Amino acid sequence: MTNVVVFGGAHIDRRGRIASATTLGASNPGRWFEEAGGGGFNAARGMARLGLSVSMVAPRGGDAEGETVARAADAAGVIDRSFTFLDRRTPSYTAILEADGNLVVALADMELYTMFSPRRLRQRALRDLVAEAHLVLVDANLPAETLSGALRMAKDAGAATAAIAISPAKVERLRPAFPQLDLLFLNEAEAATIGGERSTTAEGWPAILRAAGIAGGVVTRGGRAAVAFAGDAVATVRPPDIDALGDVTGAGDALAAGFLTARMRGAALGECLRAGVGAAAVTVRSPLAVADDLSAERLEKELQLVPPPEILFSQPHHRSAEKDAP
């Protein structure tokens, strides 16, 4: 079985949605929702639900929120290798949303992640875990030095590497590790931060990101076509129309999970992106950041609605919308 190790965020996501027009400086009626979250943890649970053997390594506090994260890992089939600081709070992200889902304000209490120092990577248990991994995925919630150390350790062990950008500010933590990174998952705002410019088309992003030192990656563009690149190949896939939108939280993490699961099973670039787009579509139909019904069977059904990939190449005169690259 394919072994995956994830180093990253595993915390509590709280979302409060105001029921009507927002009145600042006053009490607003609305509803509150809380679940386990974190980019790496969402992707870890997605890959586990899709059939990979996934271990999660993250710091958490010795509180009720930490127990919630542990239960979420168990429910998804993730092997929980996290470490607990008994006298600390589990990290959390709290957002207040308008009735239409737009963000009003958010508070990220992520201080505990700074305590995941590179020294912890020297522990024998973690070194043995990475030595047996086929893929190591990180997210940019962790300190830059820890991210670089984890990816370097993965490369030394012969594992494939991938990362989730998390936010325009946090993706900068990954920049020193670009030489050890095979794939970076990011949205257009994060891509513009790294590339220093913004592409108006999906096909324009690979050249911008390659110039910034990224060997391969995936750029999501909301409801527009996503793009993936690796080597000379570039693939785009248009998301299916979603008639009943649940919540877009976790969609990018689900895309990473679907893409990487297909990648670990030997699929070509375009089909990997198609699997990622399909997993994201399953997720946005759900109110949860990791859909309860995400599975290999559910994804296969969703893929019937996802258009085939369009494959482009860096060299001129190579274009195919009919089939994937070999």
Buried (B, 14 or more C-beta within 10 A) or exposed (E): EBBBBBBBBBBBBBBBBBEEEBEEEEEBEBEEBBBBBBBBBBBBBBBBBBBBBBBBBBBBBBBEBBBBBBEBBEBBBBBBBBBBBEEBBBBBBBBBBBEEEEEBEEEBEBEBBEEBBBEBBEEEEBEEBBBEBBBBBBBBBBBBBBBBBBBBBBBEBEBBBBBBBBBBEBBBBBBEBBEBBBBBBBBBEBBBBBBEEEBEEBBBBBBBBBEBEBBBBBBBBEEEBBBBBBEEBBBBBBBBEBEEEBBBBBBBBBBBBBBBBBBBBEBBBBBBBBBBBBBBBBBBBBBBBBBEBBBEEBBEEBBEEBBBBBBBBEEEEEEBEEEBBE
